[in-house]
Amino acid sequence: MKEAALEQQQIRVAPVATTTRRLTWLEPVLYLSPSLILLSIFVFYPTLRSIYLSLYLTNPLGKPKLFVGLQHFLSALTSGAFLHSLWVSLLFVLYTVPVGMLIALTLALLANQKLKGVKLFQLIFSSPLSISVATGSTIFLMMYNPMSGIINHFLSLAGIRPVHWLTDPAWALFAVGLVSIWMRLGFNFVLMLSGLQNVPAELYDAARVDGAGSWPVIRHVTLPMLSPTLFFAAVVGVIHGLQIFGEIDILTGGGPAEATNVVVFQIYQEAFQKFEFGAASAQALILFAVILALTFLQFKLGERRVHYQ
Amino acid sequence: MRAVKQALLYLLLGAMALLMLLPVLYAVSVSFMAPHEIDSFPPKLVPSGLYLANYAQVLRSVPVARYLLNSLLIAGGVTLGQIITAALAAYAFAFMNWRGKGLLFGLFMSTMMVPWEVTLIPNYLTIRSLRLVDSFPGLMLPFLATAFGVFLLRQFFLQIPKEMEDAARIDGCGRFRFLWSIVLPLSRPGMITLGAYTFLATWNQYLWPLLLTNTPQMRTVQIGIRFLMNEESRQYGVVMAGVVLFMIPAMLMLLVGQRYLVRGLMAGAVKG
């Protein structure tokens, strides 16, 4: 009796609509087609088309005219402008990713306490999520004004002379970086807080029972348990940092003296101001390769250090 | 001692919060300042009164309502489109089987790897050749499908027990009806998450609308802000009034949908 019942449970109920084998792919295709068609037109095709365009000299309308093979790639990697923009982007990532993560982590540690009203602080710390690139950049454009901006005003109270944040090649990238860090703080904070809240309380209790103080707890419990989050924040941060555009467009326009000419801004100028679509496509593909390489590198480096449950 | 530690924590939290909000608070402050207050040296931090002329000016010279409407329609359209296309595709991946399914799913996911710069130029050329520049379809089409959405919704759909599907089949429930009446309602958190994330991301889009909009009529909020400085010839009071007006929808979105936004951002991020 029992065996029969068990057997019945294991029998899969046959589909009500038993179509012939030829048509079993019809249904998935129907459901997949909107996504598939759109992705084909706007992701697959453009990727291939970019590769195709990158091998040609194009006219200002985007039509390929002359096959030049890898010429665009070679000149991009040996010329001043694109190479320089790669360097600027890498510098930018170096400025903004570690600092941004550190600040977010500190905020998350502070806000992850059982304190009355802490939810309000958590909301405030995540508020940059609602600031768009255009909004944040415009506000900072005003604050960075050398004469009337409040940043220089605060500095002057400490006796520091006015800094030409956006027009001094030595400071421009740093200034844009600061804006970017602030705008990303919302996302990074939410990420860190989420990671912190996923650390099992028992681990902390065990550590305290063993008599560990605050700092050793952070070093030996919090950070290892947080390492997947830190890793994710770093990878996503680098990918994002290499692709910034709006901040540059609003704050500096790529200057002064190409000091903030990041890769995407360079590609934008090449394609939509110089109308060199072929060369710009090659540059975009190089950026793709750089992103892949850096991501792969991070995975390789992180493999050993990241502690998974 | 505990009280001291708590007080210190509150102080630190308060200081950090103030620093973080400073840009926004200052923007609001400036938006209410009269021109002579803004130009005063040293710069003032707080306006002496509520000078409303800045807001009047920005509403007069900049089509604020139009920009907001454009952004709303585009973000709303893309969000709806993504939810529909992703739900259909995720349903196929979660509940159907066919040869090459794994490969196709891999293909879908691979599209997430390609940075938008690579697809940007051909997409621009495509939209231009379709004469859709400066139009709503042009601004929305490339973003109506999403591998991320498919991935996210598939995760939610997979949580629906097989028995439920079997029971529905026995009762004669067709494929689509099962999706519509059972799967979607059960996956509402997932769809709201995708919706909140997509809406905000589309609302904040910058480069694509910059390339595609030529006339002020079609500009989105972000591009409107970008050109505020030009149009108001550096009258910071008016510019900040515009910025504040355009910030309000996003802030409202954050206040209302914070839970879902956060969940959307964390999708696949942290284990557990």
Interface residues (C-beta under 8 A of the other chain):
Chain A: R12 V13 P15 V16 A17 T24 W25 E27 P28 Y31 L32 P34 S35 L36 I37 L38 L39 I41 F42 V43 F44 Y45 P46 T47 R49 S50 L53 G62 L107 L110 A111 Q113 L115 V118 F121 L123 I124 F125 S126 S127 P128 L129 S130 I131 S132 V133 A134 T135 G136 T138 I139 F140 L141 M142 M143 M147 S148 G149 I150 H153 S156 W182 L185 F187 V190 L191 S194 G195 N198 P228 T229 F232 I239 Q243 F245 G246 D249 I250 V264 I267 Y268 A271 F272 F277 A280 S281 A284 L285 L287 F288 I291 L292 Y308 Q309
Chain B: Q6 L9 Y10 L12 L13 M16 A17 M20 L21 P23 V24 Y26 A27 V30 I38 D39 F41 P42 P43 L45 I84 T85 A86 L88 A89 Y91 A92 M96 W98 R99 K101 L104 F108 T111 M113 V114 P115 W116 E117 V118 T119 L120 I121 P122 N123 Y124 L125 T126 R128 L141 P142 F143 L144 A145 T146 A147 V150 D166 R169 I170 G172 G174 R175 L200 W203 N204 Y206 L207 L210 L211 V221 Q222 I223 I225 R226 L228 M229 Y236 V239 M240 V243 F246 M247 A250 M251 M253 L254 L255 Q258 L261 V262 L265 M266 A269 V270 K271 G272
